[in-house]
């Protein structure tokens, strides 16, 4: 069976589901024939983490979710100048948006504590491309434009708040620094390449915005799959603990 195969080939990481359908012992992962669903996790080194498909799913989530916000950060002023010829206003939007990003992180942590970490991540990941679409279609309206930019910056605050705790939960606290550093490095290089490549595409801003909207939808779908793989996690106290021990990394 699939469970026997996964145990024989990767016994360190998997334990078959028992006959009565109960979860495996603490510290092990439960596998089924469709996808790996996480009940408990164990401490992984960075090298071990790199061999886990879940690691690359998290990387995919980070690349396609945060790239939307980074793109808006890099281009909102240039894009806005086409329809809002007010440099002072655009500069103020950037200043307020930065404050929103910083101040929102406590709010996102509270929301995650209340409604669930993975649930919050999924909601934010879908809200971001929707906001980018609104940002594109209402760029002539100063107030809608400013609000959209501030929201995208706030979503960045959410990602920086949620991902460190998620990574600590999935791969352990012992090597949290190097594990998060590796994932952030891969994400940073990839997202920088994505955003910078937009400057070499001979397309109108609105078309490029739509391309990044599609990227955001891909990221949201990846986050939904990550949530599915962690549906067995019931105790949000675990996630609160991991957010507390990894909070400095998210600053």
Buried (B, 14 or more C-beta within 10 A) or exposed (E): EEBEEBBEEEEEBBBBBEEEEEBBEEEBBBBEEEEBBBBBBBBBBBEBBBEBEBBBBBBBBBBBBBBBBBBBBBBBBEBBEEEBEEEEBBEEBBEBBBEBBBEBBEBBBEBBBEEBBBBBBBBBBBBBBBBBBBBBBBBEBBEBBBBBBBBBBBBBBBBBBBBBBBBBBBBBBEBBEEBBEBBBEBBBEBBEEBBEEBEEEEEEBEEBBBBBBEBBBBBBBBBBBBBEBBEEBEEBEBBBBBBEEBBEBBE
